[in-house]
Amino acid sequence: MNKPILIIALIGIAVVMAITLFSNTESTQESNQVMDISPTEFLQKKDQQPGIVIDVRTQKEYDAGHLAEADRHYDLLNGDFEAQLNTLDKNETYYLYCRSGNRSGKAAQLMVENGFENVYNIGGFEDLVSAGLESN
């Protein structure tokens, strides 16, 4: 094989390897990130991809009003949420909310770090109610 053809072949192999490596890294990074979705996106998504809705606010906040479709209430601040992680199915889809979206974002990140793949931060309670979700 002459040198120019060998050099071109090696460059081609290097380019293919770089593209493959970049593609794999990008998809791994995407699967390890929390998906923040708006209340409107949640309304659309929950019908296509049903899941478990978790309120991560305090007991007092929850008692003052919560989404009617909240399946679980695990307080992030008192450690209840983290204590419950091992009881949750990692293959299920989860939608988390709090007062503003901050705590639910942190809780969702904890889930992702613990191997959960389908986790969505759906934001704050008042925004969800304003978007049309029923509350109790």
Secondary structure, DSSP 8 states (H G I E B T S, - for coil): --HHHHHHHHHHHHHHHHHHHHHHHHHHHHHTS-EE--HHHHHHHHHHS--EEEE-S-HHHHHH--BTT--EE--TTTTHHHHHGGGS-TTSEEEEEESSSHHHHHHHHHHHHTT--EEEEEEEHHHHHHTT--B-
